[in-house]
Amino acid sequence: MSSTATARRARPGLDPRAVKRDFPVFDNNPGLVFLDTAASAQKPSQVIDGPPSNYRRDYANVHRGV
């Protein structure tokens, strides 16, 4: 193995497999290759689960609560 290959492997970076684990669409479609477009976007679990949590804990109208 060349020193360049060793350096690449040791260098931390973006792990595409870790990123894909955040997107539920890939659970049932593991071979899917998705490139985002202006017409649609896949959502990570954190975004899908976020609104209910926000409404339960943090939501307020700025002008009425002050």
All heavy atoms as TSV, in Angstrom:
chain	resi	resn	atom	element	x	y	z
A	1	MET	N	N	0.856	-1.188	0.000
A	1	MET	CA	C	0.000	0.000	0.000
A	1	MET	C	C	0.896	1.244	0.000
A	1	MET	O	O	1.866	1.312	0.734
A	1	MET	CB	C	-0.892	-0.010	1.238
A	1	MET	CG	C	-1.873	1.111	1.252
A	1	MET	SD	S	-2.961	1.185	2.694
A	1	MET	CE	C	-3.637	-0.434	2.759
A	2	SER	N	N	0.552	2.202	-0.811
A	2	SER	CA	C	1.365	3.408	-0.906
A	2	SER	C	C	1.127	4.308	0.308
A	2	SER	O	O	0.131	4.194	1.014
A	2	SER	CB	C	1.025	4.169	-2.188
A	2	SER	OG	O	-0.256	4.743	-2.069
A	3	SER	N	N	2.053	5.202	0.535
A	3	SER	CA	C	1.902	6.129	1.663
A	3	SER	C	C	0.727	7.075	1.438
A	3	SER	O	O	0.093	7.524	2.386
A	3	SER	CB	C	3.193	6.911	1.878
A	3	SER	OG	O	3.499	7.671	0.727
A	4	THR	N	N	0.413	7.386	0.184
A	4	THR	CA	C	-0.739	8.238	-0.123
A	4	THR	C	C	-2.037	7.544	0.272
A	4	THR	O	O	-2.921	8.147	0.877
A	4	THR	CB	C	-0.772	8.590	-1.621
A	4	THR	OG1	O	0.462	9.178	-1.989
A	4	THR	CG2	C	-1.914	9.540	-1.930
A	5	ALA	N	N	-2.160	6.265	-0.049
A	5	ALA	CA	C	-3.363	5.509	0.315
A	5	ALA	C	C	-3.491	5.422	1.822
A	5	ALA	O	O	-4.584	5.545	2.378
A	5	ALA	CB	C	-3.315	4.114	-0.299
A	6	THR	N	N	-2.393	5.220	2.528
A	6	THR	CA	C	-2.423	5.162	3.989
A	6	THR	C	C	-2.846	6.509	4.570
A	6	THR	O	O	-3.647	6.569	5.496
A	6	THR	CB	C	-1.034	4.772	4.539
A	6	THR	OG1	O	-0.651	3.534	3.951
A	6	THR	CG2	C	-1.063	4.634	6.048
A	7	ALA	N	N	-2.331	7.587	4.012
A	7	ALA	CA	C	-2.678	8.928	4.497
A	7	ALA	C	C	-4.157	9.209	4.273
A	7	ALA	O	O	-4.832	9.778	5.128
A	7	ALA	CB	C	-1.824	9.979	3.805
A	8	ARG	N	N	-4.699	8.784	3.122
A	8	ARG	CA	C	-6.124	8.993	2.858
A	8	ARG	C	C	-6.983	8.219	3.841
A	8	ARG	O	O	-7.991	8.701	4.303
A	8	ARG	CB	C	-6.467	8.546	1.435
A	8	ARG	CG	C	-6.249	9.598	0.437
A	8	ARG	CD	C	-6.922	9.232	-0.871
A	8	ARG	NE	N	-6.208	9.904	-1.930
A	8	ARG	CZ	C	-5.716	9.339	-2.996
A	8	ARG	NH1	N	-5.875	8.063	-3.203
A	8	ARG	NH2	N	-5.080	10.023	-3.893
A	9	ARG	N	N	-6.608	7.007	4.120
A	9	ARG	CA	C	-7.394	6.177	5.021
A	9	ARG	C	C	-7.363	6.733	6.446
A	9	ARG	O	O	-8.348	6.680	7.161
A	9	ARG	CB	C	-6.856	4.743	5.007
A	9	ARG	CG	C	-7.705	3.821	5.823
A	9	ARG	CD	C	-7.311	2.400	5.648
A	9	ARG	NE	N	-7.625	1.999	4.280
A	9	ARG	CZ	C	-6.990	1.073	3.613
A	9	ARG	NH1	N	-5.992	0.426	4.158
A	9	ARG	NH2	N	-7.330	0.759	2.389
A	10	ALA	N	N	-6.259	7.302	6.877
A	10	ALA	CA	C	-6.117	7.800	8.243
A	10	ALA	C	C	-6.780	9.158	8.435
A	10	ALA	O	O	-7.097	9.535	9.551
A	10	ALA	CB	C	-4.640	7.897	8.603
A	11	ARG	N	N	-6.985	9.877	7.366
A	11	ARG	CA	C	-7.540	11.227	7.458
A	11	ARG	C	C	-9.047	11.168	7.690
A	11	ARG	O	O	-9.769	10.519	6.949
A	11	ARG	CB	C	-7.251	11.966	6.152
A	11	ARG	CG	C	-7.563	13.433	6.224
A	11	ARG	CD	C	-7.245	14.150	4.938
A	11	ARG	NE	N	-6.058	13.628	4.292
A	11	ARG	CZ	C	-5.820	13.696	2.992
A	11	ARG	NH1	N	-6.684	14.260	2.188
A	11	ARG	NH2	N	-4.725	13.201	2.478
A	12	PRO	N	N	-9.538	11.845	8.728
A	12	PRO	CA	C	-10.996	11.857	8.929
A	12	PRO	C	C	-11.668	12.671	7.836
A	12	PRO	O	O	-11.100	13.600	7.294
A	12	PRO	CB	C	-11.164	12.529	10.291
A	12	PRO	CG	C	-9.939	13.348	10.467
A	12	PRO	CD	C	-8.837	12.636	9.719
A	13	GLY	N	N	-12.880	12.290	7.513
A	13	GLY	CA	C	-13.606	13.008	6.475
A	13	GLY	C	C	-15.062	12.615	6.487
A	13	GLY	O	O	-15.545	11.985	7.431
A	14	LEU	N	N	-15.741	12.949	5.470
A	14	LEU	CA	C	-17.156	12.650	5.330
A	14	LEU	C	C	-17.344	11.173	5.028
A	14	LEU	O	O	-16.764	10.645	4.085
A	14	LEU	CB	C	-17.753	13.494	4.209
A	14	LEU	CG	C	-19.242	13.323	3.965
A	14	LEU	CD1	C	-20.036	13.802	5.166
A	14	LEU	CD2	C	-19.657	14.077	2.726
A	15	ASP	N	N	-18.152	10.500	5.821
A	15	ASP	CA	C	-18.447	9.085	5.620
A	15	ASP	C	C	-19.833	8.969	4.994
A	15	ASP	O	O	-20.833	9.160	5.677
A	15	ASP	CB	C	-18.389	8.335	6.947
A	15	ASP	CG	C	-18.709	6.863	6.808
A	15	ASP	OD1	O	-18.870	6.376	5.666
A	15	ASP	OD2	O	-18.779	6.188	7.849
A	16	PRO	N	N	-19.913	8.658	3.697
A	16	PRO	CA	C	-21.222	8.608	3.044
A	16	PRO	C	C	-22.161	7.576	3.664
A	16	PRO	O	O	-23.368	7.778	3.700
A	16	PRO	CB	C	-20.912	8.258	1.598
A	16	PRO	CG	C	-19.446	8.212	1.455
A	16	PRO	CD	C	-18.824	8.401	2.785
A	17	ARG	N	N	-21.623	6.471	4.164
A	17	ARG	CA	C	-22.486	5.463	4.799
A	17	ARG	C	C	-23.129	6.021	6.062
A	17	ARG	O	O	-24.298	5.765	6.339
A	17	ARG	CB	C	-21.692	4.199	5.107
A	17	ARG	CG	C	-21.327	3.426	3.841
A	17	ARG	CD	C	-20.440	2.291	4.206
A	17	ARG	NE	N	-19.198	2.838	4.749
A	17	ARG	CZ	C	-17.986	2.500	4.358
A	17	ARG	NH1	N	-17.825	1.580	3.458
A	17	ARG	NH2	N	-16.930	3.060	4.879
A	18	ALA	N	N	-22.390	6.801	6.822
A	18	ALA	CA	C	-22.953	7.419	8.032
A	18	ALA	C	C	-24.029	8.434	7.664
A	18	ALA	O	O	-25.059	8.527	8.334
A	18	ALA	CB	C	-21.847	8.085	8.845
A	19	VAL	N	N	-23.815	9.190	6.606
A	19	VAL	CA	C	-24.806	10.171	6.166
A	19	VAL	C	C	-26.081	9.456	5.722
A	19	VAL	O	O	-27.187	9.853	6.083
A	19	VAL	CB	C	-24.241	11.050	5.029
A	19	VAL	CG1	C	-25.323	11.944	4.434
A	19	VAL	CG2	C	-23.079	11.889	5.540
A	20	LYS	N	N	-25.953	8.374	4.947
A	20	LYS	CA	C	-27.123	7.638	4.457
A	20	LYS	C	C	-27.953	7.064	5.600
A	20	LYS	O	O	-29.170	6.962	5.491
A	20	LYS	CB	C	-26.692	6.511	3.515
A	20	LYS	CG	C	-26.340	6.994	2.123
A	20	LYS	CD	C	-25.943	5.847	1.225
A	20	LYS	CE	C	-27.149	5.246	0.582
A	20	LYS	NZ	N	-26.834	4.305	-0.496
A	21	ARG	N	N	-27.318	6.734	6.714
A	21	ARG	CA	C	-28.063	6.183	7.857
A	21	ARG	C	C	-29.046	7.194	8.447
A	21	ARG	O	O	-30.013	6.827	9.097
A	21	ARG	CB	C	-27.107	5.679	8.940
A	21	ARG	CG	C	-26.461	4.360	8.582
A	21	ARG	CD	C	-25.755	3.749	9.779
A	21	ARG	NE	N	-24.605	4.526	10.232
A	21	ARG	CZ	C	-23.347	4.335	9.814
A	21	ARG	NH1	N	-23.076	3.395	8.941
A	21	ARG	NH2	N	-22.371	5.070	10.284
A	22	ASP	N	N	-28.816	8.467	8.222
A	22	ASP	CA	C	-29.724	9.511	8.724
A	22	ASP	C	C	-30.990	9.660	7.884
A	22	ASP	O	O	-31.929	10.319	8.313
A	22	ASP	CB	C	-29.014	10.869	8.764
A	22	ASP	CG	C	-28.042	10.996	9.910
A	22	ASP	OD1	O	-28.176	10.229	10.886
A	22	ASP	OD2	O	-27.148	11.859	9.833
A	23	PHE	N	N	-31.036	9.071	6.698
A	23	PHE	CA	C	-32.157	9.242	5.786
A	23	PHE	C	C	-32.979	7.956	5.704
A	23	PHE	O	O	-32.525	6.950	5.164
A	23	PHE	CB	C	-31.652	9.626	4.393
A	23	PHE	CG	C	-31.058	10.997	4.347
A	23	PHE	CD1	C	-29.756	11.225	4.759
A	23	PHE	CD2	C	-31.806	12.075	3.901
A	23	PHE	CE1	C	-29.204	12.497	4.721
A	23	PHE	CE2	C	-31.263	13.347	3.864
A	23	PHE	CZ	C	-29.959	13.562	4.275
A	24	PRO	N	N	-34.226	7.972	6.219
A	24	PRO	CA	C	-35.066	6.777	6.234
A	24	PRO	C	C	-35.339	6.185	4.848
A	24	PRO	O	O	-35.564	4.990	4.732
A	24	PRO	CB	C	-36.375	7.244	6.873
A	24	PRO	CG	C	-36.053	8.492	7.589
A	24	PRO	CD	C	-34.872	9.089	6.891
A	25	VAL	N	N	-35.307	6.988	3.794
A	25	VAL	CA	C	-35.593	6.476	2.457
A	25	VAL	C	C	-34.626	5.351	2.078
A	25	VAL	O	O	-34.975	4.452	1.332
A	25	VAL	CB	C	-35.575	7.614	1.400
A	25	VAL	CG1	C	-34.170	8.125	1.164
A	25	VAL	CG2	C	-36.200	7.144	0.102
A	26	PHE	N	N	-33.435	5.370	2.601
A	26	PHE	CA	C	-32.437	4.359	2.265
A	26	PHE	C	C	-32.644	3.053	3.032
A	26	PHE	O	O	-32.060	2.035	2.665
A	26	PHE	CB	C	-31.029	4.887	2.495
A	26	PHE	CG	C	-30.680	6.035	1.577
A	26	PHE	CD1	C	-30.480	7.306	2.087
A	26	PHE	CD2	C	-30.561	5.839	0.210
A	26	PHE	CE1	C	-30.168	8.356	1.250
A	26	PHE	CE2	C	-30.253	6.892	-0.638
A	26	PHE	CZ	C	-30.055	8.148	-0.116
A	27	ASP	N	N	-33.460	3.056	4.090
A	27	ASP	CA	C	-33.727	1.812	4.836
A	27	ASP	C	C	-34.373	0.759	3.941
A	27	ASP	O	O	-34.007	-0.411	3.989
A	27	ASP	CB	C	-34.636	2.079	6.041
A	27	ASP	CG	C	-33.948	2.889	7.121
A	27	ASP	OD1	O	-32.699	2.973	7.105
A	27	ASP	OD2	O	-34.659	3.443	7.974
A	28	ASN	N	N	-35.353	1.158	3.156
A	28	ASN	CA	C	-36.055	0.228	2.272
A	28	ASN	C	C	-35.494	0.215	0.857
A	28	ASN	O	O	-35.943	-0.570	0.023
A	28	ASN	CB	C	-37.546	0.578	2.210
A	28	ASN	CG	C	-38.208	0.382	3.544
A	28	ASN	OD1	O	-37.886	-0.545	4.275
A	28	ASN	ND2	N	-39.124	1.266	3.874
A	29	ASN	N	N	-34.560	1.085	0.580
A	29	ASN	CA	C	-33.972	1.197	-0.756
A	29	ASN	C	C	-32.454	1.325	-0.636
A	29	ASN	O	O	-31.882	2.365	-0.980
A	29	ASN	CB	C	-34.528	2.427	-1.483
A	29	ASN	CG	C	-36.025	2.411	-1.559
A	29	ASN	OD1	O	-36.597	1.640	-2.297
A	29	ASN	ND2	N	-36.676	3.255	-0.768
A	30	PRO	N	N	-31.763	0.297	-0.138
A	30	PRO	CA	C	-30.333	0.429	0.146
A	30	PRO	C	C	-29.469	0.708	-1.081
A	30	PRO	O	O	-28.411	1.312	-0.960
A	30	PRO	CB	C	-29.961	-0.910	0.773
A	30	PRO	CG	C	-31.047	-1.846	0.401
A	30	PRO	CD	C	-32.274	-1.024	0.181
A	31	GLY	N	N	-29.914	0.325	-2.258
A	31	GLY	CA	C	-29.134	0.574	-3.464
A	31	GLY	C	C	-29.422	1.907	-4.119
A	31	GLY	O	O	-28.820	2.258	-5.138
A	32	LEU	N	N	-30.340	2.675	-3.549
A	32	LEU	CA	C	-30.744	3.943	-4.139
A	32	LEU	C	C	-29.587	4.937	-4.141
A	32	LEU	O	O	-28.866	5.076	-3.158
A	32	LEU	CB	C	-31.914	4.538	-3.339
A	32	LEU	CG	C	-32.474	5.865	-3.813
A	32	LEU	CD1	C	-33.139	5.710	-5.176
A	32	LEU	CD2	C	-33.471	6.391	-2.807
A	33	VAL	N	N	-29.424	5.608	-5.259
A	33	VAL	CA	C	-28.477	6.713	-5.363
A	33	VAL	C	C	-29.338	7.937	-5.623
A	33	VAL	O	O	-30.046	8.010	-6.623
A	33	VAL	CB	C	-27.485	6.501	-6.522
A	33	VAL	CG1	C	-26.599	7.720	-6.690
A	33	VAL	CG2	C	-26.667	5.258	-6.274
A	34	PHE	N	N	-29.317	8.883	-4.710
A	34	PHE	CA	C	-30.195	10.041	-4.820
A	34	PHE	C	C	-29.360	11.306	-4.896
A	34	PHE	O	O	-28.562	11.582	-4.010
A	34	PHE	CB	C	-31.135	10.125	-3.619
A	34	PHE	CG	C	-32.123	11.244	-3.724
A	34	PHE	CD1	C	-33.283	11.097	-4.463
A	34	PHE	CD2	C	-31.884	12.459	-3.112
A	34	PHE	CE1	C	-34.190	12.131	-4.585
A	34	PHE	CE2	C	-32.787	13.502	-3.226
A	34	PHE	CZ	C	-33.945	13.325	-3.963
A	35	LEU	N	N	-29.546	12.047	-5.950
A	35	LEU	CA	C	-28.913	13.347	-6.093
A	35	LEU	C	C	-30.011	14.391	-5.952
A	35	LEU	O	O	-31.000	14.361	-6.666
A	35	LEU	CB	C	-28.221	13.462	-7.447
A	35	LEU	CG	C	-27.152	12.399	-7.709
A	35	LEU	CD1	C	-26.616	12.531	-9.122
A	35	LEU	CD2	C	-26.045	12.483	-6.695
A	36	ASP	N	N	-29.850	15.322	-5.042
A	36	ASP	CA	C	-30.862	16.318	-4.743
A	36	ASP	C	C	-31.111	17.213	-5.962
A	36	ASP	O	O	-30.224	17.496	-6.738
A	36	ASP	CB	C	-30.405	17.161	-3.560
A	36	ASP	CG	C	-31.498	18.051	-3.024
A	36	ASP	OD1	O	-32.684	17.758	-3.277
A	36	ASP	OD2	O	-31.170	19.021	-2.347
A	37	THR	N	N	-32.350	17.644	-6.086
A	37	THR	CA	C	-32.712	18.572	-7.148
A	37	THR	C	C	-33.510	19.713	-6.547
A	37	THR	O	O	-33.921	19.658	-5.383
A	37	THR	CB	C	-33.598	17.882	-8.207
A	37	THR	OG1	O	-34.857	17.573	-7.610
A	37	THR	CG2	C	-32.972	16.627	-8.740
A	38	ALA	N	N	-33.769	20.720	-7.327
A	38	ALA	CA	C	-34.569	21.846	-6.847
A	38	ALA	C	C	-36.028	21.450	-6.658
A	38	ALA	O	O	-36.769	22.111	-5.933
A	38	ALA	CB	C	-34.457	23.008	-7.816
A	39	ALA	N	N	-36.458	20.360	-7.302
A	39	ALA	CA	C	-37.854	19.951	-7.237
A	39	ALA	C	C	-38.193	19.155	-5.979
A	39	ALA	O	O	-39.337	19.113	-5.564
A	39	ALA	CB	C	-38.200	19.118	-8.476
A	40	SER	N	N	-37.219	18.494	-5.402
A	40	SER	CA	C	-37.495	17.682	-4.209
A	40	SER	C	C	-36.217	17.472	-3.415
A	40	SER	O	O	-35.116	17.686	-3.908
A	40	SER	CB	C	-38.069	16.319	-4.616
A	40	SER	OG	O	-37.102	15.596	-5.347
A	41	ALA	N	N	-36.396	17.044	-2.197
A	41	ALA	CA	C	-35.244	16.750	-1.352
A	41	ALA	C	C	-35.630	15.684	-0.335
A	41	ALA	O	O	-36.731	15.727	0.208
A	41	ALA	CB	C	-34.774	18.005	-0.630
A	42	GLN	N	N	-34.754	14.743	-0.110
A	42	GLN	CA	C	-34.969	13.758	0.942
A	42	GLN	C	C	-34.668	14.425	2.280
A	42	GLN	O	O	-33.824	15.316	2.367
A	42	GLN	CB	C	-34.072	12.538	0.726
A	42	GLN	CG	C	-34.399	11.780	-0.531
A	42	GLN	CD	C	-35.814	11.228	-0.520
A	42	GLN	OE1	O	-36.296	10.771	0.508
A	42	GLN	NE2	N	-36.468	11.288	-1.645
A	43	LYS	N	N	-35.369	13.996	3.312
A	43	LYS	CA	C	-35.214	14.610	4.630
A	43	LYS	C	C	-34.543	13.622	5.578
A	43	LYS	O	O	-34.932	12.461	5.644
A	43	LYS	CB	C	-36.572	14.981	5.223
A	43	LYS	CG	C	-37.491	15.748	4.314
A	43	LYS	CD	C	-37.068	17.181	4.157
A	43	LYS	CE	C	-38.072	18.004	3.391
A	43	LYS	NZ	N	-38.169	17.739	1.976
A	44	PRO	N	N	-33.567	14.091	6.371
A	44	PRO	CA	C	-32.984	13.217	7.387
A	44	PRO	C	C	-33.975	13.040	8.540
A	44	PRO	O	O	-34.885	13.852	8.735
A	44	PRO	CB	C	-31.731	13.958	7.840
A	44	PRO	CG	C	-31.982	15.381	7.503
A	44	PRO	CD	C	-32.898	15.382	6.320
A	45	SER	N	N	-33.798	11.979	9.301
A	45	SER	CA	C	-34.691	11.680	10.430
A	45	SER	C	C	-34.818	12.851	11.387
A	45	SER	O	O	-35.893	13.118	11.922
A	45	SER	CB	C	-34.177	10.457	11.194
A	45	SER	OG	O	-34.213	9.328	10.370
A	46	GLN	N	N	-33.727	13.578	11.605
A	46	GLN	CA	C	-33.764	14.709	12.535
A	46	GLN	C	C	-34.740	15.783	12.073
A	46	GLN	O	O	-35.399	16.419	12.897
A	46	GLN	CB	C	-32.355	15.313	12.694
A	46	GLN	CG	C	-31.351	14.367	13.292
A	46	GLN	CD	C	-30.674	13.461	12.268
A	46	GLN	OE1	O	-31.128	13.281	11.149
A	46	GLN	NE2	N	-29.556	12.876	12.668
A	47	VAL	N	N	-34.859	15.976	10.781
A	47	VAL	CA	C	-35.802	16.973	10.247
A	47	VAL	C	C	-37.230	16.442	10.300
A	47	VAL	O	O	-38.159	17.163	10.649
A	47	VAL	CB	C	-35.407	17.369	8.804
A	47	VAL	CG1	C	-36.470	18.249	8.161
A	47	VAL	CG2	C	-34.063	18.066	8.802
A	48	ILE	N	N	-37.405	15.167	9.975
A	48	ILE	CA	C	-38.741	14.565	10.012
A	48	ILE	C	C	-39.294	14.567	11.437
A	48	ILE	O	O	-40.460	14.870	11.672
A	48	ILE	CB	C	-38.691	13.128	9.462
A	48	ILE	CG1	C	-38.343	13.154	7.966
A	48	ILE	CG2	C	-40.010	12.400	9.698
A	48	ILE	CD1	C	-37.994	11.798	7.397
A	49	ASP	N	N	-38.456	14.254	12.405
A	49	ASP	CA	C	-38.893	14.162	13.798
A	49	ASP	C	C	-38.907	15.506	14.516
A	49	ASP	O	O	-39.481	15.624	15.592
A	49	ASP	CB	C	-37.972	13.208	14.569
A	49	ASP	CG	C	-38.008	11.795	14.024
A	49	ASP	OD1	O	-39.006	11.444	13.353
A	49	ASP	OD2	O	-37.050	11.042	14.251
A	50	GLY	N	N	-38.316	16.513	13.928
A	50	GLY	CA	C	-38.178	17.800	14.593
A	50	GLY	C	C	-39.452	18.583	14.847
A	50	GLY	O	O	-39.663	19.085	15.951
A	51	PRO	N	N	-40.353	18.750	13.866
A	51	PRO	CA	C	-41.532	19.592	14.100
A	51	PRO	C	C	-42.403	19.176	15.287
A	51	PRO	O	O	-42.768	20.031	16.093
A	51	PRO	CB	C	-42.296	19.516	12.785
A	51	PRO	CG	C	-41.230	19.314	11.771
A	51	PRO	CD	C	-40.234	18.400	12.453
A	52	PRO	N	N	-42.736	17.880	15.471
A	52	PRO	CA	C	-43.556	17.545	16.644
A	52	PRO	C	C	-42.861	17.922	17.960
A	52	PRO	O	O	-43.504	18.444	18.873
A	52	PRO	CB	C	-43.746	16.034	16.554
A	52	PRO	CG	C	-43.518	15.697	15.128
A	52	PRO	CD	C	-42.520	16.709	14.629
A	53	SER	N	N	-41.569	17.691	18.011
A	53	SER	CA	C	-40.820	18.047	19.213
A	53	SER	C	C	-40.844	19.562	19.431
A	53	SER	O	O	-41.024	20.042	20.549
A	53	SER	CB	C	-39.377	17.564	19.075
A	53	SER	OG	O	-38.599	18.000	20.152
A	54	ASN	N	N	-40.693	20.311	18.356
A	54	ASN	CA	C	-40.724	21.769	18.453
A	54	ASN	C	C	-42.084	22.258	18.936
A	54	ASN	O	O	-42.170	23.128	19.805
A	54	ASN	CB	C	-40.397	22.385	17.092
A	54	ASN	CG	C	-40.365	23.884	17.145
A	54	ASN	OD1	O	-39.678	24.471	17.970
A	54	ASN	ND2	N	-41.116	24.519	16.264
A	55	TYR	N	N	-43.159	21.701	18.392
A	55	TYR	CA	C	-44.500	22.115	18.815
A	55	TYR	C	C	-44.769	21.753	20.272
A	55	TYR	O	O	-45.454	22.480	20.989
A	55	TYR	CB	C	-45.568	21.478	17.926
A	55	TYR	CG	C	-45.659	22.120	16.560
A	55	TYR	CD1	C	-45.567	21.357	15.417
A	55	TYR	CD2	C	-45.844	23.488	16.424
A	55	TYR	CE1	C	-45.643	21.932	14.162
A	55	TYR	CE2	C	-45.921	24.076	15.170
A	55	TYR	CZ	C	-45.820	23.297	14.049
A	55	TYR	OH	O	-45.907	23.881	12.813
A	56	ARG	N	N	-44.239	20.642	20.742
A	56	ARG	CA	C	-44.470	20.224	22.131
A	56	ARG	C	C	-43.688	21.053	23.142
A	56	ARG	O	O	-44.152	21.284	24.249
A	56	ARG	CB	C	-44.082	18.753	22.303
A	56	ARG	CG	C	-45.061	17.803	21.724
A	56	ARG	CD	C	-44.701	16.361	22.108
A	56	ARG	NE	N	-45.422	15.465	21.245
A	56	ARG	CZ	C	-44.912	14.858	20.183
A	56	ARG	NH1	N	-43.650	15.017	19.880
A	56	ARG	NH2	N	-45.655	14.081	19.436
A	57	ARG	N	N	-42.468	21.472	22.787
A	57	ARG	CA	C	-41.594	22.077	23.785
A	57	ARG	C	C	-41.278	23.549	23.594
A	57	ARG	O	O	-41.112	24.268	24.565
A	57	ARG	CB	C	-40.256	21.312	23.829
A	57	ARG	CG	C	-40.411	19.889	24.286
A	57	ARG	CD	C	-39.070	19.181	24.358
A	57	ARG	NE	N	-38.473	19.143	23.017
A	57	ARG	CZ	C	-37.183	19.288	22.768
A	57	ARG	NH1	N	-36.343	19.477	23.731
A	57	ARG	NH2	N	-36.741	19.233	21.540
A	58	ASP	N	N	-41.130	24.013	22.359
A	58	ASP	CA	C	-40.516	25.322	22.155
A	58	ASP	C	C	-41.334	26.328	21.358
A	58	ASP	O	O	-40.905	27.439	21.166
A	58	ASP	CB	C	-39.174	25.137	21.416
A	58	ASP	CG	C	-38.214	24.264	22.202
A	58	ASP	OD1	O	-38.155	24.414	23.431
A	58	ASP	OD2	O	-37.540	23.423	21.579
A	59	TYR	N	N	-42.486	25.960	20.876
A	59	TYR	CA	C	-43.225	26.824	19.957
A	59	TYR	C	C	-43.918	27.958	20.695
A	59	TYR	O	O	-44.570	27.751	21.702
A	59	TYR	CB	C	-44.259	25.986	19.187
A	59	TYR	CG	C	-44.964	26.755	18.114
A	59	TYR	CD1	C	-44.324	27.054	16.926
A	59	TYR	CD2	C	-46.263	27.184	18.289
A	59	TYR	CE1	C	-44.966	27.749	15.920
A	59	TYR	CE2	C	-46.922	27.886	17.293
A	59	TYR	CZ	C	-46.266	28.169	16.111
A	59	TYR	OH	O	-46.898	28.871	15.137
A	60	ALA	N	N	-43.772	29.155	20.190
A	60	ALA	CA	C	-44.475	30.318	20.743
A	60	ALA	C	C	-44.543	31.402	19.679
A	60	ALA	O	O	-43.648	31.539	18.852
A	60	ALA	CB	C	-43.761	30.845	21.974
A	61	ASN	N	N	-45.601	32.175	19.731
A	61	ASN	CA	C	-45.713	33.328	18.844
A	61	ASN	C	C	-44.866	34.435	19.428
A	61	ASN	O	O	-45.050	34.850	20.574
A	61	ASN	CB	C	-47.187	33.753	18.759
A	61	ASN	CG	C	-47.368	34.847	17.753
A	61	ASN	OD1	O	-46.602	35.781	17.695
A	61	ASN	ND2	N	-48.409	34.719	16.945
A	62	VAL	N	N	-43.973	34.949	18.651
A	62	VAL	CA	C	-43.024	35.961	19.124
A	62	VAL	C	C	-43.736	37.203	19.665
A	62	VAL	O	O	-43.368	37.756	20.683
A	62	VAL	CB	C	-42.047	36.350	17.995
A	62	VAL	CG1	C	-41.202	37.539	18.378
A	62	VAL	CG2	C	-41.199	35.171	17.612
A	63	HIS	N	N	-44.789	37.661	19.014
A	63	HIS	CA	C	-45.411	38.927	19.387
A	63	HIS	C	C	-46.371	38.822	20.567
A	63	HIS	O	O	-46.657	39.821	21.212
A	63	HIS	CB	C	-46.141	39.512	18.167
A	63	HIS	CG	C	-45.226	39.788	17.032
A	63	HIS	ND1	N	-44.284	40.780	17.058
A	63	HIS	CD2	C	-45.060	39.162	15.845
A	63	HIS	CE1	C	-43.599	40.782	15.942
A	63	HIS	NE2	N	-44.048	39.807	15.171
A	64	ARG	N	N	-46.882	37.671	20.865
A	64	ARG	CA	C	-47.854	37.556	21.944
A	64	ARG	C	C	-47.249	37.152	23.276
A	64	ARG	O	O	-47.867	37.318	24.318
A	64	ARG	CB	C	-48.916	36.529	21.568
A	64	ARG	CG	C	-49.724	37.004	20.394
A	64	ARG	CD	C	-50.794	36.026	20.065
A	64	ARG	NE	N	-51.456	36.466	18.836
A	64	ARG	CZ	C	-52.577	36.000	18.416
A	64	ARG	NH1	N	-53.194	35.060	19.084
A	64	ARG	NH2	N	-53.102	36.450	17.307
A	65	GLY	N	N	-46.061	36.597	23.273
A	65	GLY	CA	C	-45.473	36.129	24.514
A	65	GLY	C	C	-44.542	37.139	25.180
A	65	GLY	O	O	-44.073	36.926	26.276
A	66	VAL	N	N	-44.291	38.253	24.539
A	66	VAL	CA	C	-43.319	39.203	25.071
A	66	VAL	C	C	-44.002	40.255	25.896
A	66	VAL	O	O	-45.009	40.781	25.673
A	66	VAL	CB	C	-42.537	39.857	23.906
A	66	VAL	CG1	C	-41.568	40.896	24.414
A	66	VAL	CG2	C	-41.806	38.799	23.128
